[in-house]
Amino acid sequence: MLETIESYKKTAIHIYTDGSAFKATINAGLGAFLVFPKNKHFEISAPCGDYCSNFQAEIEAITIALQTVENKLYEGVQPPSDIVVFTDSQSTLQALNSSTSNSPRELTTLIVIIHQMISKLNINITLQWIPGHIDIMGNEKADKLSKAGSSMEQPDRPVSYLTLRSMLVNNHKEEWLNQWASGNTGRAMYREMTTPNKLDSINFLPRKEQSTIFQLRTGHTPLLNYHLNKINSTQLPLCRHCAHPFETVNHILFECPSLIHLRQTLLPLQPNITNTLYGSAEQLKKTAHFFSLAQSAKELTAQQQ
């Protein structure tokens, strides 16, 4: 990453920005660290409001930083030079790259400022993404400055639609996580997954296999007698392969002696809940296939009986 930073002209002005808020929406602050050629440094730190999103704070950080640079150039700190803005906010860069007439006012204002500076000063302005928290001095400085800004007295300002939406989403997510942690349902899944996982292998399966794995994870599958017995007491909970008292997910996956060959073929060498239902996408497909074949075998067994 240092190679990326150093690839820009030494005569360019480097701007490192950061905008952050507690829980992404509360007591936001912005920070910017400006590095001019000949080692002249300027620091910016400011509050963004009681309710302000990370995204909005980052937009404001870049906006104020560019306005400060423009003022410094007019003050004669140095001749106009190309500017490189380094930010760790991918969402900000994506928004700038795909802006429309319906974009937020703050974003539109920033775009206008960028175009005006390019035109008036005859310079290039580049916005470059860099990962956060990897010991890049300018980035670390901006991070500390934004935290300092968030601890300042916050101005009373209107809450934007984007911030309000973020607040509602975050509050709903937090409430859901609290209920998931303290609830009585889904405890089998909670033992394996205390919070949602975007990289969960189930997300990479076809819909039918996703449904099968999810039912096996929760134990609520209408294809097992144990679950059917809970719905209709006249349905015996027995395993249709071996007459075990309870035809449960655990029994079918790991215990039923009638499925031992199928189990050895499609499940891990030492199968358990974790590697069978929460493993790789390839294994989840095999598990779903195992259950499908086990169902076919049960139908044959039932017909023979």
N, C-alpha and C positions, 0 to 999 in steps of 0.2 A: 504493500500500500504506500510505503514511503517513496517507492519508485514512481508511482502515479503522481504523487504530489510534486516530486522533483522534476517530473517531465514537463511541467509548465515553465514558461520563461521566468528567469530570475527577476526580470523587470516588472512582472505582474504583481498586482496587489492581491494578497491572499486573505480571504474572509472565512473564518470558522464560526458557524452558528449553532445554536441549540435552543429549543423551546420545550419546556416540560411542565407538567401539572401533576399534582397529587391525584392518584387514581385516574389519571388522564384527563380530568375535567376541573379540578379544584385548586385554587391558589397557584395559578400559573406564573411562570417567570420566563424571561428570555435572556439570552447571553450571546455576545458576539466578540470575537477576538480578531482585530484587524492587524495584518502584518504588511507594512509598506516596505518597498525596497530600502536599502541602507539601514535595515533593522529598526525602523520606527514602528512602535506598537501602540495600539489604542484599544481600550476595553469598554464594552457596553453591557450594562446590567439594568434590567427594569422589570417591574411587575406587569402582568397582563390582565389581571382581573380575578375576582373571587371565583368566577365560573368561566373557564376558557379551556379549550381542548389543546392537546399536544400539537395537533395539526395547525390550529390557529396561531398558537404561540410561535411555532417554527416559521410560519409565514411572516409574522410580525418581526421576528428576529432578522430575517433576510432583508425585509423592507427597510427597517431602521438602519441596519448595517450599510446598505447601499446608499441611503440618504446621507449617512454620516461620511462615507467615502466621497460622495459628490461634493459635500460642503468643504471637506478637507482639500479637495483638488482646487476648488474655487478660491480657497484661502491661500493657495500657493504652496501647500506642503510639498508638492512635487508636480511635475507635468502629468497630464492625463495618461493613464496606463491601462492595459488590459486588466480585467478583474476575474478572479476565480473564487467562486463561493463553494466551500466544502460543507456538506451537511450529511448527517446520518439518517435523515428522514426520507425514506423511499416514497412514502405517500405524498410528500410535498412535491418531489420531482415528477412523479406520475401525474399529479394534478396539474402542474404547470405544463406538462407535455400534452395533456388532453383537455385543456380548458375550452369552455364553450361560452356562449352568451349568458348561460344560466349558472355559470360558476359563481362561488361566493364573492362578495364585494372585496374582501381582503386579497383574494387571489387575483382578481381583475386589477386592483390597484398596483400590486407588485408587478404584474406583467406590463402595465403602462409605464411604470418607473424604469423598468429594464430597457424597454424600447426607446424611451426618451433619452436615457443616459447613453445608449449606443449611438443614437443619432446626434445628440448635441456634442458629445465628447469624442466621437469618432473612435470608439474603442470596441473591443470584444468583451462580452460577459459570458462566462462559462459556469454552469452549475454542475458540480461533481459530487457524486455520492461516495462517502467513505464509511466503513463500519464503525460503530461506536465502541468505546471502551477497549481500545487496543493500543493505548499509550502513545497516541499521536498528540504532541504537546498542544497544538492549537485547538484540537478537538476537546482535550481535557480541560483547557482553559475555558472554553465556551460552556462546557458542562457545569463547571463551578460557578461561572457568572450567571447562568440561568437559575441555578439553585439559590444563589444570593438574591436574584430578582424575585423569586417566589416567596422569600421570607420578608420582603418589604411590604409596607402598607399597600393593600390592593385598592385600585381605583374602582369607583362605582360606575359600571358600564353595562350597556345592554348585553344580553346573552344571545349569541348567534344561533341560528337554526341548527348548524352543524354541532355546536357544543351541546345544545339541548338534546339533540338526538343521541350524541355520545353518552350523555349523562343517563338517559333512559335505558340505553342498551347496557351500560355498565351496571346500573342498579339492578336491572333484570337479571343479568348474568350473576351478580353477587348473591342475589336472593335465591337463584336456582342452585348455586354451588352450596349455599348454606343448607338448603332443603335436602340436597343430595347427600351432604355429609351427616345430617342429623335424622334423616327420614328412616322409615322402616321397610321401604320397598327397594328392590334392586340391590340387596346387600351382597349377593353373589358377585355381581359386577363391580360393586364398590371396592371389594377386597382386592380386585385386580386393577381398577382404574378409578382413582379418587377424583380426578379432574378430566374433562374432555381432552382428547389427544388428536390433533389434526392429522398426525402421521400414523394413526391407527390403521393397520393393514386392512381392516374391514372396508375402509373408504375406497380401496382400489379393486374391490370385487364387483362383479355384475350384481344387479339388484336382487335377483333370486337367491344368490349365494349369500349376499349381505343379510337377507331376511332369515335364512337358515341359521347363520352364525349368531345373529342377534338373539334369536329364539333359544338357541342352545346356551348362550351366555346367561340369559335371564331365567332359564328353566321353564319358561312359559311357551311351550310348543304343543299345539293341538294334536301332534302326532304321537305323543307319549301317553300311555295309560295313566300314569301317576298324575299328570296334569288334568286329563279328562275326568278322573275320579273327583277332583276338587270341584269341577263344574257340575258333574252329574254323579251322584253317589252310587247309582246302579251300575256304573262302569267300573269294573274291577281294576285296581292299580297294578295287577300282575304283569310281569314281563312275558310277552307272547313267545319268546324264544326258549326260556328256561324256567318259567314259572316262579321266578324270584318275586318276593312280595311287592317290590316297588320298581316299576319301570321308569327310572329317573334318567336324567342326562348323564350323571356319573356312572350309573350302571351300564347304560348302552355304550358309552365311550370307553370305559376302563375295566368293567367287571364281567360282563356277560360272556360266559364260556363259549356260547354258540357263535360269537363274532370274533373269536381269537385270530383266525386266519385273515379276515378282513382288516382287523386292527393292526396286525403285523405288516400288512401291505401298505396301508394308507396313513397310519398315525406314527408319531415319533417313536423311537426305540423304547423310551421310558415315558409314555404319555402321561400328561397331567393337564390340569385346567389351563395353566399359563402357556405351555408350548402348543397345546392343541387348539385353543380358542382365542389366544392373544398373540400367536406367533406371526411368522411371515405371511404375506399374501398367498404364496405358493402353498404353505401348509394349511391355511384356512380353506383354500379351494379343495384340498385333499380331505379335510375334515367334513366339509359340506358334502363331498362325494361319498365319503364313508357313511354319513347319516342317510343319504338318499338310498344307497345300496342296502343299508340295514333295514330301511323301511320296506324295500322290495322283498327282502328276505322274510320280514315279519308277515307280509301279506301272503307269501307262499306258505309259511308255517301255519297261518290261520286257516288257509284253504285246506291244507292237509289234515288239520285237526277236525 
